[in-house]
Amino acid sequence: MMYDSFSNFHPIVNFIYFLAVLIFSMFFMHPIFQIIALISAITYSMMIKGLRKGIRFNIIYMMPMLLFMAILNPLFNHEGVTILFYLKDGNPITLESIFYGIASATMFITVIIWFSCYNAVMTSDKFIYLFGRIIPSLSLIFSMTLRFVPRYIEQIKVISNAQKSMGRDLSQGNIIRRAKNGIKILSIMTTWALENAIETADSMRSRGYGLPGRTSFSIFSFDNRDKIGISAILLLVLIILIGAFKGENTIRFFPSIKFSELTGYSLLVYIAYLILCMMPVIINIQEEVKWKSIESRI
């Protein structure tokens, strides 16, 4: 696992970056944009999660889902003029529906991977720092939601192990017994979740969270590195948006596949999008090279 230098940037830099790549990944269906976004998301995910965990998440979980969604779409979507063959029920399988299914599946998987990177970088304290004064209640709820999955998975393992020691695990007994044990574990988990939410709300209220004029301690400072980072992100976003306005990322799937021709400016837009998506990877590699250079001098 490589040390993630990008996560040490100011929260506003991290937030604007993920907001940009997530929005672009959701709306850009052009194959070049999608390939860039998918490769960048997978690379950064493996970098911050570690090679083994990253491979398990991206290859074992995400890739089969991508293939399943890509295959599923042509079975229900029969639009397009290029008919490849007919199913037994008479519905055609078209080239356009296949490519649209691949594009839709790629978009969906890319957004999921970007969100996994977002959860690793944008911790709850960063989100509360950014939005605590603007929308205190909503920011608290959202920050709790972001850490819902990892924290609750850990807690349900604790509950399951405790129940297993008493012979009440999902792997013990017949089917009916296992179902009752599962309901019992779920009931305990729900009770714990509700109690934890009430305790958190009471704790935040006792500390004056959300009250007007309340100050809070923060370890974040906006330095020159953050200024350079946010300026680079905004410049790249501007180039990409101009390209989108000029139709450089436009593609049509139905009734036939058609996309914009490759021009000098479209190449510039592709390069800008590649730099934007790979920015955390570039920063981490740059810091790693710099650190190894310092170590070699010692």
C-alpha positions in Angstrom: 0.0 0.0 0.0 1.4 3.4 -1.0 1.2 6.4 1.2 -1.6 8.6 -0.1 -0.2 12.1 -0.3 -3.3 13.4 -2.1 -5.5 12.7 1.0 -3.3 15.2 2.9 -4.4 18.1 0.7 -7.0 20.5 2.1 -10.5 19.0 2.2 -11.8 21.5 -0.3 -9.2 20.3 -2.8 -10.2 16.7 -2.2 -13.9 17.4 -2.4 -13.8 19.5 -5.6 -11.6 16.8 -7.2 -14.0 14.0 -6.4 -17.0 16.1 -7.3 -15.5 16.8 -10.7 -14.5 13.2 -11.6 -17.8 11.8 -10.3 -20.0 14.2 -12.3 -17.8 13.7 -15.4 -17.9 9.9 -15.0 -21.7 9.9 -14.7 -22.4 12.1 -17.8 -19.5 11.3 -20.2 -20.4 8.2 -22.3 -17.7 8.7 -24.9 -15.5 5.5 -24.9 -12.2 7.4 -24.6 -13.4 9.3 -21.5 -14.8 6.1 -20.0 -11.6 4.2 -20.5 -9.6 7.0 -19.0 -11.9 7.3 -16.0 -12.1 3.5 -15.4 -8.3 2.9 -15.5 -7.6 6.0 -13.3 -10.2 4.9 -10.7 -8.9 1.4 -10.6 -5.3 2.6 -10.4 -6.0 5.0 -7.5 -8.2 2.4 -5.8 -5.4 -0.1 -5.8 -2.9 2.5 -4.6 -4.9 3.5 -1.5 -6.4 0.1 -0.7 -3.3 -2.0 -1.4 -2.6 -4.4 -4.2 -4.3 -7.4 -2.8 -7.4 -5.7 -1.5 -7.6 -3.5 -4.6 -7.5 -6.6 -6.9 -10.1 -8.3 -4.8 -12.4 -5.3 -5.0 -11.9 -4.3 -8.6 -11.2 -7.6 -10.4 -13.2 -10.1 -8.3 -16.3 -7.9 -7.6 -16.4 -5.0 -10.1 -15.4 -6.7 -13.3 -18.0 -9.6 -13.1 -20.6 -6.9 -12.3 -19.5 -5.0 -15.4 -19.8 -8.0 -17.6 -23.1 -9.0 -16.2 -24.6 -5.5 -16.8 -23.1 -5.3 -20.3 -24.6 -8.7 -21.3 -28.0 -7.9 -19.6 -28.7 -4.7 -21.5 -28.9 -6.2 -25.1 -31.4 -8.8 -23.9 -33.9 -6.0 -23.0 -32.9 -3.1 -25.2 -33.4 -3.9 -28.9 -32.9 -0.5 -30.4 -30.3 0.1 -33.2 -30.1 -0.5 -36.9 -27.2 -3.0 -37.0 -28.9 -6.3 -36.3 -26.4 -9.1 -35.4 -28.8 -12.0 -34.8 -32.3 -12.8 -33.4 -33.2 -14.5 -30.2 -35.6 -17.4 -30.1 -38.5 -15.1 -29.1 -37.8 -13.0 -32.2 -36.2 -10.0 -30.6 -33.1 -8.7 -32.3 -29.7 -8.3 -30.7 -28.1 -5.1 -32.2 -24.6 -3.8 -32.2 -25.8 -0.4 -30.8 -27.5 -2.0 -27.8 -24.3 -4.0 -27.0 -22.1 -1.0 -27.1 -24.6 1.0 -25.1 -24.7 -1.8 -22.5 -21.0 -1.8 -22.2 -20.9 2.0 -21.9 -23.6 2.0 -19.2 -22.0 -0.8 -17.2 -18.6 1.0 -17.4 -20.1 4.2 -16.2 -21.8 2.5 -13.3 -18.7 0.6 -12.2 -16.5 3.6 -12.6 -18.7 5.7 -10.3 -18.7 2.9 -7.7 -14.9 2.7 -7.7 -14.6 6.5 -7.5 -17.0 6.5 -4.5 -14.9 3.9 -2.8 -11.9 6.2 -3.2 -13.9 9.1 -1.9 -14.8 7.2 1.2 -11.2 6.4 1.9 -10.0 10.1 1.4 -13.0 12.2 2.5 -13.3 11.2 6.1 -16.1 12.4 8.3 -14.0 15.1 10.0 -13.2 16.6 6.6 -16.8 16.6 5.5 -17.9 18.2 8.8 -15.1 20.7 8.5 -16.4 21.8 5.1 -20.2 21.8 5.7 -20.6 21.8 9.5 -21.3 25.5 9.7 -23.4 25.6 6.5 -25.6 22.6 7.0 -24.7 21.2 10.5 -27.5 18.6 10.8 -27.2 17.3 7.2 -23.4 17.2 7.3 -23.5 15.1 10.5 -26.1 12.7 9.0 -24.1 12.4 5.8 -20.8 11.8 7.6 -22.4 9.1 9.7 -23.8 7.5 6.5 -20.4 7.5 4.9 -18.9 5.4 7.7 -22.0 3.2 8.0 -20.8 0.3 5.9 -17.2 -0.3 7.3 -18.3 0.3 10.9 -21.4 -1.8 10.8 -19.7 -4.6 9.0 -17.1 -4.7 11.8 -19.8 -4.6 14.4 -21.9 -7.4 12.9 -18.8 -9.6 12.9 -18.4 -9.0 16.6 -22.1 -9.8 17.2 -21.8 -12.9 15.0 -18.8 -14.2 16.9 -20.5 -13.6 20.2 -23.6 -15.5 19.0 -21.4 -18.3 17.6 -19.8 -18.9 21.0 -23.4 -19.6 22.3 -24.3 -21.9 19.4 -26.5 -19.3 17.7 -24.6 -18.6 14.5 -25.8 -18.7 10.9 -23.7 -21.8 10.3 -25.2 -23.8 13.2 -28.4 -25.9 13.2 -31.0 -26.7 10.5 -32.4 -24.2 8.0 -35.1 -22.9 10.4 -32.6 -22.6 13.2 -30.2 -20.7 11.0 -33.0 -18.4 9.9 -33.9 -17.6 13.6 -30.2 -17.1 14.4 -29.9 -14.7 11.5 -33.0 -12.7 12.6 -31.6 -12.6 16.1 -28.3 -11.2 14.9 -30.1 -8.7 12.7 -32.3 -7.6 15.7 -29.2 -7.1 17.9 -27.5 -5.1 15.1 -30.5 -2.9 14.6 -30.7 -2.2 18.4 -27.0 -1.3 18.5 -27.3 1.0 15.5 -30.3 2.9 17.0 -28.6 3.2 20.4 -25.4 4.4 18.7 -27.2 7.0 16.7 -28.9 8.3 19.8 -25.7 8.5 21.7 -23.9 10.3 18.9 -26.7 12.8 18.6 -26.8 13.5 22.4 -23.0 13.8 22.4 -23.0 16.3 19.6 -25.8 18.3 21.1 -24.0 18.5 24.5 -21.0 19.9 22.7 -23.1 22.6 21.2 -22.8 21.3 17.6 -24.7 23.5 15.2 -25.2 26.4 17.6 -24.6 29.9 16.1 -21.2 31.3 16.9 -19.7 28.0 18.0 -16.1 27.6 17.1 -14.4 24.3 16.4 -10.8 23.0 16.3 -9.4 22.2 12.9 -6.0 20.8 11.8 -6.6 21.8 8.2 -4.8 24.8 6.7 -4.9 26.0 3.1 -1.2 26.4 2.0 0.5 27.1 -1.3 0.4 23.4 -2.3 -3.4 23.5 -2.0 -3.6 26.7 -4.1 -1.6 25.0 -6.8 -3.7 21.8 -6.6 -7.1 23.6 -6.7 -5.9 25.9 -9.5 -4.8 22.9 -11.6 -8.1 21.1 -11.0 -10.2 24.2 -12.0 -8.1 24.8 -15.1 -8.5 21.2 -16.2 -12.2 21.2 -15.5 -12.5 24.4 -17.5 -10.8 22.8 -20.5 -13.0 19.7 -20.3 -16.2 21.8 -19.9 -15.3 23.9 -23.0 -14.7 20.6 -24.9 -18.1 19.3 -23.7 -19.8 22.5 -24.8 -18.2 22.1 -28.3 -19.3 18.5 -28.4 -15.9 16.8 -28.2 -17.2 14.2 -25.8 -20.5 13.6 -27.6 -21.5 10.1 -28.7 -24.8 8.8 -30.1 -25.7 5.2 -29.7 -29.2 5.1 -31.4 -30.3 4.5 -34.0 -26.6 4.2 -35.1 -23.3 4.8 -33.4 -21.8 8.2 -34.1 -19.3 10.3 -32.3 -17.2 13.4 -32.9 -14.1 13.2 -35.0 -10.6 13.4 -33.5 -9.3 17.0 -33.7 -6.5 18.9 -32.2 -8.7 20.4 -29.5 -10.4 17.0 -28.7 -6.9 15.6 -28.2 -6.2 18.4 -25.7 -9.5 17.6 -23.9 -8.6 13.9 -23.7 -5.2 14.8 -22.3 -6.7 17.3 -19.8 -9.2 14.6 -18.6 -6.4 12.0 -18.3 -4.3 14.4 -16.1 -7.4 15.3 -14.0 -8.3 11.7 -13.4 -4.8 10.6 -12.7 -3.9 13.6 -10.6 -3.9 11.7 -7.2 -1.8 8.9 -8.8 0.7 11.5 -10.2 1.0 13.2 -6.9 1.6 10.0 -5.0 4.2 8.8 -7.5 5.9 12.2 -7.3 6.0 12.2 -3.5 7.3 8.6 -3.5 10.1 9.5 -5.9 11.0 12.5 -3.8 11.0 10.5 -0.6 13.3 7.8 -2.1 15.6 10.5 -3.4 15.9 12.0 0.1 16.5 8.5 1.6 19.3 7.9 -0.9 21.1 11.0 0.3 21.0 10.0 4.0 
